[in-house]
Amino acid sequence: MEPKSRREKLNRSSFKATLNALLGMSYTHFPLIMPGVYPLVAPLIMFRLKRRGFSNCRVEVSGTGLIVSADR
């Protein structure tokens, strides 16, 4: 078993990871794993993918962040 503080750190979302996912992430290879991203930004990621011409977009919330899938 891992120490409790390490487990809490692995499951924690961060503002920096969320901001990087919204502004600096390139959506070229899927599935895309975004650790530490808040689940509330999933609709924004979907909107961004749709505006860029992707179809069959899906964002799943996992224990460590988000998993993004899409097709061109």
mmCIF file as gemmi writes it, N, C-alpha and C atoms, coordinates in Angstrom:
data_model
loop_
_atom_site.group_PDB
_atom_site.id
_atom_site.type_symbol
_atom_site.label_atom_id
_atom_site.label_alt_id
_atom_site.label_comp_id
_atom_site.label_asym_id
_atom_site.label_entity_id
_atom_site.label_seq_id
_atom_site.pdbx_PDB_ins_code
_atom_site.Cartn_x
_atom_site.Cartn_y
_atom_site.Cartn_z
_atom_site.occupancy
_atom_site.B_iso_or_equiv
_atom_site.pdbx_formal_charge
_atom_site.auth_seq_id
_atom_site.auth_asym_id
_atom_site.pdbx_PDB_model_num
ATOM 1 N N . MET Axp A 1 ? 0.838 -1.193 0 1 0 ? 1 A 1
ATOM 2 C CA . MET Axp A 1 ? 0 0 0 1 0 ? 1 A 1
ATOM 3 C C . MET Axp A 1 ? 0.875 1.245 0 1 0 ? 1 A 1
ATOM 4 N N . GLU Axp A 2 ? 0.4 2.233 -0.705 1 0 ? 2 A 1
ATOM 5 C CA . GLU Axp A 2 ? 1.09 3.51 -0.737 1 0 ? 2 A 1
ATOM 6 C C . GLU Axp A 2 ? 0.666 4.348 0.466 1 0 ? 2 A 1
ATOM 7 N N . PRO Axp A 3 ? 1.511 5.245 0.887 1 0 ? 3 A 1
ATOM 8 C CA . PRO Axp A 3 ? 1.106 6.155 1.957 1 0 ? 3 A 1
ATOM 9 C C . PRO Axp A 3 ? -0.107 6.988 1.53 1 0 ? 3 A 1
ATOM 10 N N . LYS Axp A 4 ? -0.91 7.379 2.489 1 0 ? 4 A 1
ATOM 11 C CA . LYS Axp A 4 ? -2.139 8.105 2.186 1 0 ? 4 A 1
ATOM 12 C C . LYS Axp A 4 ? -1.871 9.407 1.438 1 0 ? 4 A 1
ATOM 13 N N . SER Axp A 5 ? -0.837 10.125 1.812 1 0 ? 5 A 1
ATOM 14 C CA . SER Axp A 5 ? -0.558 11.4 1.151 1 0 ? 5 A 1
ATOM 15 C C . SER Axp A 5 ? -0.223 11.204 -0.325 1 0 ? 5 A 1
ATOM 16 N N . ARG Axp A 6 ? 0.468 10.136 -0.665 1 0 ? 6 A 1
ATOM 17 C CA . ARG Axp A 6 ? 0.806 9.864 -2.072 1 0 ? 6 A 1
ATOM 18 C C . ARG Axp A 6 ? -0.45 9.528 -2.868 1 0 ? 6 A 1
ATOM 19 N N . ARG Axp A 7 ? -1.357 8.74 -2.289 1 0 ? 7 A 1
ATOM 20 C CA . ARG Axp A 7 ? -2.603 8.406 -2.973 1 0 ? 7 A 1
ATOM 21 C C . ARG Axp A 7 ? -3.442 9.651 -3.2 1 0 ? 7 A 1
ATOM 22 N N . GLU Axp A 8 ? -3.517 10.523 -2.203 1 0 ? 8 A 1
ATOM 23 C CA . GLU Axp A 8 ? -4.28 11.755 -2.362 1 0 ? 8 A 1
ATOM 24 C C . GLU Axp A 8 ? -3.671 12.637 -3.44 1 0 ? 8 A 1
ATOM 25 N N . LYS Axp A 9 ? -2.352 12.671 -3.522 1 0 ? 9 A 1
ATOM 26 C CA . LYS Axp A 9 ? -1.676 13.485 -4.521 1 0 ? 9 A 1
ATOM 27 C C . LYS Axp A 9 ? -1.939 12.963 -5.929 1 0 ? 9 A 1
ATOM 28 N N . LEU Axp A 10 ? -2.02 11.642 -6.103 1 0 ? 10 A 1
ATOM 29 C CA . LEU Axp A 10 ? -2.276 11.06 -7.413 1 0 ? 10 A 1
ATOM 30 C C . LEU Axp A 10 ? -3.687 11.358 -7.891 1 0 ? 10 A 1
ATOM 31 N N . ASN Axp A 11 ? -4.654 11.449 -7.003 1 0 ? 11 A 1
ATOM 32 C CA . ASN Axp A 11 ? -6.046 11.654 -7.37 1 0 ? 11 A 1
ATOM 33 C C . ASN Axp A 11 ? -6.449 13.119 -7.405 1 0 ? 11 A 1
ATOM 34 N N . ARG Axp A 12 ? -5.545 14.022 -7.132 1 0 ? 12 A 1
ATOM 35 C CA . ARG Axp A 12 ? -5.869 15.431 -7.047 1 0 ? 12 A 1
ATOM 36 C C . ARG Axp A 12 ? -5.758 16.101 -8.416 1 0 ? 12 A 1
ATOM 37 N N . SER Axp A 13 ? -6.731 16.927 -8.733 1 0 ? 13 A 1
ATOM 38 C CA . SER Axp A 13 ? -6.69 17.721 -9.955 1 0 ? 13 A 1
ATOM 39 C C . SER Axp A 13 ? -5.935 19.007 -9.676 1 0 ? 13 A 1
ATOM 40 N N . SER Axp A 14 ? -5.328 19.551 -10.719 1 0 ? 14 A 1
ATOM 41 C CA . SER Axp A 14 ? -4.566 20.778 -10.522 1 0 ? 14 A 1
ATOM 42 C C . SER Axp A 14 ? -4.976 21.836 -11.546 1 0 ? 14 A 1
ATOM 43 N N . PHE Axp A 15 ? -4.881 23.074 -11.122 1 0 ? 15 A 1
ATOM 44 C CA . PHE Axp A 15 ? -5.217 24.187 -11.995 1 0 ? 15 A 1
ATOM 45 C C . PHE Axp A 15 ? -4.239 24.28 -13.16 1 0 ? 15 A 1
ATOM 46 N N . LYS Axp A 16 ? -2.973 24.021 -12.909 1 0 ? 16 A 1
ATOM 47 C CA . LYS Axp A 16 ? -1.949 24.1 -13.957 1 0 ? 16 A 1
ATOM 48 C C . LYS Axp A 16 ? -2.204 23.07 -15.057 1 0 ? 16 A 1
ATOM 49 N N . ALA Axp A 17 ? -2.549 21.85 -14.675 1 0 ? 17 A 1
ATOM 50 C CA . ALA Axp A 17 ? -2.84 20.807 -15.668 1 0 ? 17 A 1
ATOM 51 C C . ALA Axp A 17 ? -4.083 21.159 -16.472 1 0 ? 17 A 1
ATOM 52 N N . THR Axp A 18 ? -5.082 21.731 -15.823 1 0 ? 18 A 1
ATOM 53 C CA . THR Axp A 18 ? -6.312 22.121 -16.503 1 0 ? 18 A 1
ATOM 54 C C . THR Axp A 18 ? -6.047 23.245 -17.493 1 0 ? 18 A 1
ATOM 55 N N . LEU Axp A 19 ? -5.295 24.232 -17.083 1 0 ? 19 A 1
ATOM 56 C CA . LEU Axp A 19 ? -4.97 25.342 -17.971 1 0 ? 19 A 1
ATOM 57 C C . LEU Axp A 19 ? -4.152 24.875 -19.17 1 0 ? 19 A 1
ATOM 58 N N . ASN Axp A 20 ? -3.217 23.972 -18.95 1 0 ? 20 A 1
ATOM 59 C CA . ASN Axp A 20 ? -2.425 23.412 -20.038 1 0 ? 20 A 1
ATOM 60 C C . ASN Axp A 20 ? -3.302 22.625 -21.006 1 0 ? 20 A 1
ATOM 61 N N . ALA Axp A 21 ? -4.292 21.907 -20.495 1 0 ? 21 A 1
ATOM 62 C CA . ALA Axp A 21 ? -5.188 21.133 -21.354 1 0 ? 21 A 1
ATOM 63 C C . ALA Axp A 21 ? -6.031 22.044 -22.233 1 0 ? 21 A 1
ATOM 64 N N . LEU Axp A 22 ? -6.425 23.189 -21.709 1 0 ? 22 A 1
ATOM 65 C CA . LEU Axp A 22 ? -7.262 24.102 -22.478 1 0 ? 22 A 1
ATOM 66 C C . LEU Axp A 22 ? -6.479 24.941 -23.468 1 0 ? 22 A 1
ATOM 67 N N . LEU Axp A 23 ? -5.275 25.372 -23.095 1 0 ? 23 A 1
ATOM 68 C CA . LEU Axp A 23 ? -4.546 26.323 -23.935 1 0 ? 23 A 1
ATOM 69 C C . LEU Axp A 23 ? -3.382 25.733 -24.707 1 0 ? 23 A 1
ATOM 70 N N . GLY Axp A 24 ? -2.668 24.782 -24.122 1 0 ? 24 A 1
ATOM 71 C CA . GLY Axp A 24 ? -1.432 24.356 -24.737 1 0 ? 24 A 1
ATOM 72 C C . GLY Axp A 24 ? -1.411 22.96 -25.314 1 0 ? 24 A 1
ATOM 73 N N . MET Axp A 25 ? -2.477 22.221 -25.182 1 0 ? 25 A 1
ATOM 74 C CA . MET Axp A 25 ? -2.481 20.829 -25.618 1 0 ? 25 A 1
ATOM 75 C C . MET Axp A 25 ? -2.796 20.741 -27.111 1 0 ? 25 A 1
ATOM 76 N N . SER Axp A 26 ? -2.048 19.907 -27.818 1 0 ? 26 A 1
ATOM 77 C CA . SER Axp A 26 ? -2.36 19.675 -29.222 1 0 ? 26 A 1
ATOM 78 C C . SER Axp A 26 ? -3.209 18.413 -29.307 1 0 ? 26 A 1
ATOM 79 N N . TYR Axp A 27 ? -4.287 18.513 -30.038 1 0 ? 27 A 1
ATOM 80 C CA . TYR Axp A 27 ? -5.218 17.398 -30.181 1 0 ? 27 A 1
ATOM 81 C C . TYR Axp A 27 ? -4.929 16.678 -31.496 1 0 ? 27 A 1
ATOM 82 N N . THR Axp A 28 ? -3.85 15.899 -31.524 1 0 ? 28 A 1
ATOM 83 C CA . THR Axp A 28 ? -3.486 15.213 -32.762 1 0 ? 28 A 1
ATOM 84 C C . THR Axp A 28 ? -3.532 13.697 -32.642 1 0 ? 28 A 1
ATOM 85 N N . HIS Axp A 29 ? -3.186 13.159 -31.507 1 0 ? 29 A 1
ATOM 86 C CA . HIS Axp A 29 ? -3.161 11.712 -31.322 1 0 ? 29 A 1
ATOM 87 C C . HIS Axp A 29 ? -4.197 11.317 -30.283 1 0 ? 29 A 1
ATOM 88 N N . PHE Axp A 30 ? -5.008 10.338 -30.617 1 0 ? 30 A 1
ATOM 89 C CA . PHE Axp A 30 ? -6.05 9.882 -29.696 1 0 ? 30 A 1
ATOM 90 C C . PHE Axp A 30 ? -5.921 8.389 -29.475 1 0 ? 30 A 1
ATOM 91 N N . PRO Axp A 31 ? -6.298 7.865 -28.33 1 0 ? 31 A 1
ATOM 92 C CA . PRO Axp A 31 ? -6.855 8.535 -27.159 1 0 ? 31 A 1
ATOM 93 C C . PRO Axp A 31 ? -5.794 9.369 -26.455 1 0 ? 31 A 1
ATOM 94 N N . LEU Axp A 32 ? -6.224 10.474 -25.926 1 0 ? 32 A 1
ATOM 95 C CA . LEU Axp A 32 ? -5.365 11.432 -25.252 1 0 ? 32 A 1
ATOM 96 C C . LEU Axp A 32 ? -5.671 11.372 -23.759 1 0 ? 32 A 1
ATOM 97 N N . ILE Axp A 33 ? -4.666 11.127 -22.946 1 0 ? 33 A 1
ATOM 98 C CA . ILE Axp A 33 ? -4.834 11.042 -21.507 1 0 ? 33 A 1
ATOM 99 C C . ILE Axp A 33 ? -4.35 12.35 -20.898 1 0 ? 33 A 1
ATOM 100 N N . MET Axp A 34 ? -5.23 12.983 -20.118 1 0 ? 34 A 1
ATOM 101 C CA . MET Axp A 34 ? -4.918 14.266 -19.481 1 0 ? 34 A 1
ATOM 102 C C . MET Axp A 34 ? -4.978 14.096 -17.971 1 0 ? 34 A 1
ATOM 103 N N . PRO Axp A 35 ? -3.857 13.751 -17.341 1 0 ? 35 A 1
ATOM 104 C CA . PRO Axp A 35 ? -3.887 13.56 -15.887 1 0 ? 35 A 1
ATOM 105 C C . PRO Axp A 35 ? -3.987 14.885 -15.144 1 0 ? 35 A 1
ATOM 106 N N . GLY Axp A 36 ? -4.746 14.884 -14.063 1 0 ? 36 A 1
ATOM 107 C CA . GLY Axp A 36 ? -4.85 16.052 -13.211 1 0 ? 36 A 1
ATOM 108 C C . GLY Axp A 36 ? -5.769 17.147 -13.701 1 0 ? 36 A 1
ATOM 109 N N . VAL Axp A 37 ? -6.561 16.883 -14.744 1 0 ? 37 A 1
ATOM 110 C CA . VAL Axp A 37 ? -7.451 17.9 -15.295 1 0 ? 37 A 1
ATOM 111 C C . VAL Axp A 37 ? -8.817 17.794 -14.617 1 0 ? 37 A 1
ATOM 112 N N . TYR Axp A 38 ? -9.389 18.938 -14.26 1 0 ? 38 A 1
ATOM 113 C CA . TYR Axp A 38 ? -10.693 18.965 -13.616 1 0 ? 38 A 1
ATOM 114 C C . TYR Axp A 38 ? -11.782 18.44 -14.558 1 0 ? 38 A 1
ATOM 115 N N . PRO Axp A 39 ? -12.71 17.634 -14.063 1 0 ? 39 A 1
ATOM 116 C CA . PRO Axp A 39 ? -13.792 17.112 -14.909 1 0 ? 39 A 1
ATOM 117 C C . PRO Axp A 39 ? -14.73 18.192 -15.445 1 0 ? 39 A 1
ATOM 118 N N . LEU Axp A 40 ? -14.78 19.352 -14.801 1 0 ? 40 A 1
ATOM 119 C CA . LEU Axp A 40 ? -15.675 20.416 -15.257 1 0 ? 40 A 1
ATOM 120 C C . LEU Axp A 40 ? -15.29 21.011 -16.603 1 0 ? 40 A 1
ATOM 121 N N . VAL Axp A 41 ? -14.079 20.802 -17.053 1 0 ? 41 A 1
ATOM 122 C CA . VAL Axp A 41 ? -13.661 21.362 -18.343 1 0 ? 41 A 1
ATOM 123 C C . VAL Axp A 41 ? -13.929 20.412 -19.505 1 0 ? 41 A 1
ATOM 124 N N . ALA Axp A 42 ? -14.514 19.257 -19.249 1 0 ? 42 A 1
ATOM 125 C CA . ALA Axp A 42 ? -14.82 18.302 -20.325 1 0 ? 42 A 1
ATOM 126 C C . ALA Axp A 42 ? -15.699 18.925 -21.415 1 0 ? 42 A 1
ATOM 127 N N . PRO Axp A 43 ? -16.767 19.672 -21.077 1 0 ? 43 A 1
ATOM 128 C CA . PRO Axp A 43 ? -17.552 20.304 -22.15 1 0 ? 43 A 1
ATOM 129 C C . PRO Axp A 43 ? -16.752 21.305 -22.975 1 0 ? 43 A 1
ATOM 130 N N . LEU Axp A 44 ? -15.825 22.016 -22.363 1 0 ? 44 A 1
ATOM 131 C CA . LEU Axp A 44 ? -14.993 22.955 -23.114 1 0 ? 44 A 1
ATOM 132 C C . LEU Axp A 44 ? -14.065 22.23 -24.082 1 0 ? 44 A 1
ATOM 133 N N . ILE Axp A 45 ? -13.535 21.105 -23.659 1 0 ? 45 A 1
ATOM 134 C CA . ILE Axp A 45 ? -12.678 20.303 -24.542 1 0 ? 45 A 1
ATOM 135 C C . ILE Axp A 45 ? -13.496 19.768 -25.709 1 0 ? 45 A 1
ATOM 136 N N . MET Axp A 46 ? -14.725 19.304 -25.422 1 0 ? 46 A 1
ATOM 137 C CA . MET Axp A 46 ? -15.607 18.812 -26.492 1 0 ? 46 A 1
ATOM 138 C C . MET Axp A 46 ? -15.914 19.935 -27.49 1 0 ? 46 A 1
ATOM 139 N N . PHE Axp A 47 ? -16.216 21.118 -26.991 1 0 ? 47 A 1
ATOM 140 C CA . PHE Axp A 47 ? -16.505 22.265 -27.852 1 0 ? 47 A 1
ATOM 141 C C . PHE Axp A 47 ? -15.31 22.573 -28.747 1 0 ? 47 A 1
ATOM 142 N N . ARG Axp A 48 ? -14.138 22.555 -28.168 1 0 ? 48 A 1
ATOM 143 C CA . ARG Axp A 48 ? -12.922 22.854 -28.933 1 0 ? 48 A 1
ATOM 144 C C . ARG Axp A 48 ? -12.668 21.81 -30.024 1 0 ? 48 A 1
ATOM 145 N N . LEU Axp A 49 ? -12.885 20.544 -29.708 1 0 ? 49 A 1
ATOM 146 C CA . LEU Axp A 49 ? -12.712 19.482 -30.699 1 0 ? 49 A 1
ATOM 147 C C . LEU Axp A 49 ? -13.714 19.627 -31.838 1 0 ? 49 A 1
ATOM 148 N N . LYS Axp A 50 ? -14.964 19.909 -31.513 1 0 ? 50 A 1
ATOM 149 C CA . LYS Axp A 50 ? -15.992 20.071 -32.546 1 0 ? 50 A 1
ATOM 150 C C . LYS Axp A 50 ? -15.671 21.258 -33.455 1 0 ? 50 A 1
ATOM 151 N N . ARG Axp A 51 ? -15.175 22.351 -32.884 1 0 ? 51 A 1
ATOM 152 C CA . ARG Axp A 51 ? -14.822 23.524 -33.689 1 0 ? 51 A 1
ATOM 153 C C . ARG Axp A 51 ? -13.656 23.241 -34.627 1 0 ? 51 A 1
ATOM 154 N N . ARG Axp A 52 ? -12.796 22.301 -34.247 1 0 ? 52 A 1
ATOM 155 C CA . ARG Axp A 52 ? -11.651 21.944 -35.091 1 0 ? 52 A 1
ATOM 156 C C . ARG Axp A 52 ? -11.987 20.865 -36.113 1 0 ? 52 A 1
ATOM 157 N N . GLY Axp A 53 ? -13.239 20.412 -36.162 1 0 ? 53 A 1
ATOM 158 C CA . GLY Axp A 53 ? -13.672 19.479 -37.191 1 0 ? 53 A 1
ATOM 159 C C . GLY Axp A 53 ? -13.617 18.017 -36.816 1 0 ? 53 A 1
ATOM 160 N N . PHE Axp A 54 ? -13.464 17.698 -35.564 1 0 ? 54 A 1
ATOM 161 C CA . PHE Axp A 54 ? -13.453 16.306 -35.137 1 0 ? 54 A 1
ATOM 162 C C . PHE Axp A 54 ? -14.878 15.803 -34.962 1 0 ? 54 A 1
ATOM 163 N N . SER Axp A 55 ? -15.064 14.508 -35.147 1 0 ? 55 A 1
ATOM 164 C CA . SER Axp A 55 ? -16.364 13.89 -34.915 1 0 ? 55 A 1
ATOM 165 C C . SER Axp A 55 ? -16.18 12.714 -33.971 1 0 ? 55 A 1
ATOM 166 N N . ASN Axp A 56 ? -17.288 12.154 -33.531 1 0 ? 56 A 1
ATOM 167 C CA . ASN Axp A 56 ? -17.27 11.027 -32.601 1 0 ? 56 A 1
ATOM 168 C C . ASN Axp A 56 ? -16.411 11.351 -31.376 1 0 ? 56 A 1
ATOM 169 N N . CYS Axp A 57 ? -16.583 12.559 -30.853 1 0 ? 57 A 1
ATOM 170 C CA . CYS Axp A 57 ? -15.798 13.028 -29.71 1 0 ? 57 A 1
ATOM 171 C C . CYS Axp A 57 ? -16.362 12.455 -28.413 1 0 ? 57 A 1
ATOM 172 N N . ARG Axp A 58 ? -15.454 12.097 -27.524 1 0 ? 58 A 1
ATOM 173 C CA . ARG Axp A 58 ? -15.852 11.562 -26.229 1 0 ? 58 A 1
ATOM 174 C C . ARG Axp A 58 ? -14.8 11.944 -25.205 1 0 ? 58 A 1
ATOM 175 N N . VAL Axp A 59 ? -15.253 12.41 -24.048 1 0 ? 59 A 1
ATOM 176 C CA . VAL Axp A 59 ? -14.365 12.717 -22.931 1 0 ? 59 A 1
ATOM 177 C C . VAL Axp A 59 ? -14.854 11.914 -21.739 1 0 ? 59 A 1
ATOM 178 N N . GLU Axp A 60 ? -14.01 11.039 -21.229 1 0 ? 60 A 1
ATOM 179 C CA . GLU Axp A 60 ? -14.362 10.198 -20.088 1 0 ? 60 A 1
ATOM 180 C C . GLU Axp A 60 ? -13.562 10.647 -18.875 1 0 ? 60 A 1
ATOM 181 N N . VAL Axp A 61 ? -14.218 10.645 -17.736 1 0 ? 61 A 1
ATOM 182 C CA . VAL Axp A 61 ? -13.564 11.004 -16.482 1 0 ? 61 A 1
ATOM 183 C C . VAL Axp A 61 ? -13.015 9.731 -15.854 1 0 ? 61 A 1
ATOM 184 N N . SER Axp A 62 ? -11.723 9.73 -15.565 1 0 ? 62 A 1
ATOM 185 C CA . SER Axp A 62 ? -11.096 8.585 -14.894 1 0 ? 62 A 1
ATOM 186 C C . SER Axp A 62 ? -10.665 9.031 -13.504 1 0 ? 62 A 1
ATOM 187 N N . GLY Axp A 63 ? -10.078 8.141 -12.767 1 0 ? 63 A 1
ATOM 188 C CA . GLY Axp A 63 ? -9.64 8.465 -11.421 1 0 ? 63 A 1
ATOM 189 C C . GLY Axp A 63 ? -8.516 9.476 -11.374 1 0 ? 63 A 1
ATOM 190 N N . THR Axp A 64 ? -7.739 9.579 -12.433 1 0 ? 64 A 1
ATOM 191 C CA . THR Axp A 64 ? -6.593 10.49 -12.421 1 0 ? 64 A 1
ATOM 192 C C . THR Axp A 64 ? -6.773 11.716 -13.301 1 0 ? 64 A 1
ATOM 193 N N . GLY Axp A 65 ? -7.816 11.781 -14.105 1 0 ? 65 A 1
ATOM 194 C CA . GLY Axp A 65 ? -8.013 12.936 -14.98 1 0 ? 65 A 1
ATOM 195 C C . GLY Axp A 65 ? -9.039 12.652 -16.041 1 0 ? 65 A 1
ATOM 196 N N . LEU Axp A 66 ? -8.725 13.027 -17.288 1 0 ? 66 A 1
ATOM 197 C CA . LEU Axp A 66 ? -9.644 12.849 -18.401 1 0 ? 66 A 1
ATOM 198 C C . LEU Axp A 66 ? -9.011 12.011 -19.501 1 0 ? 66 A 1
ATOM 199 N N . ILE Axp A 67 ? -9.852 11.268 -20.208 1 0 ? 67 A 1
ATOM 200 C CA . ILE Axp A 67 ? -9.418 10.512 -21.387 1 0 ? 67 A 1
ATOM 201 C C . ILE Axp A 67 ? -10.254 11.017 -22.558 1 0 ? 67 A 1
ATOM 202 N N . VAL Axp A 68 ? -9.58 11.539 -23.573 1 0 ? 68 A 1
ATOM 203 C CA . VAL Axp A 68 ? -10.252 12.176 -24.706 1 0 ? 68 A 1
ATOM 204 C C . VAL Axp A 68 ? -10.082 11.295 -25.944 1 0 ? 68 A 1
ATOM 205 N N . SER Axp A 69 ? -11.196 11.058 -26.657 1 0 ? 69 A 1
ATOM 206 C CA . SER Axp A 69 ? -11.181 10.294 -27.906 1 0 ? 69 A 1
ATOM 207 C C . SER Axp A 69 ? -11.927 11.08 -28.96 1 0 ? 69 A 1
ATOM 208 N N . ALA Axp A 70 ? -11.46 11.009 -30.214 1 0 ? 70 A 1
ATOM 209 C CA . ALA Axp A 70 ? -12.121 11.702 -31.32 1 0 ? 70 A 1
ATOM 210 C C . ALA Axp A 70 ? -11.634 11.126 -32.647 1 0 ? 70 A 1
ATOM 211 N N . ASP Axp A 71 ? -12.406 11.358 -33.695 1 0 ? 71 A 1
ATOM 212 C CA . ASP Axp A 71 ? -12.054 10.943 -35.054 1 0 ? 71 A 1
ATOM 213 C C . ASP Axp A 71 ? -12.062 12.168 -35.96 1 0 ? 71 A 1
ATOM 214 N N . ARG Axp A 72 ? -11.286 12.114 -37.014 1 0 ? 72 A 1
ATOM 215 C CA . ARG Axp A 72 ? -11.265 13.178 -38.017 1 0 ? 72 A 1
ATOM 216 C C . ARG Axp A 72 ? -12.192 12.813 -39.12 1 0 ? 72 A 1
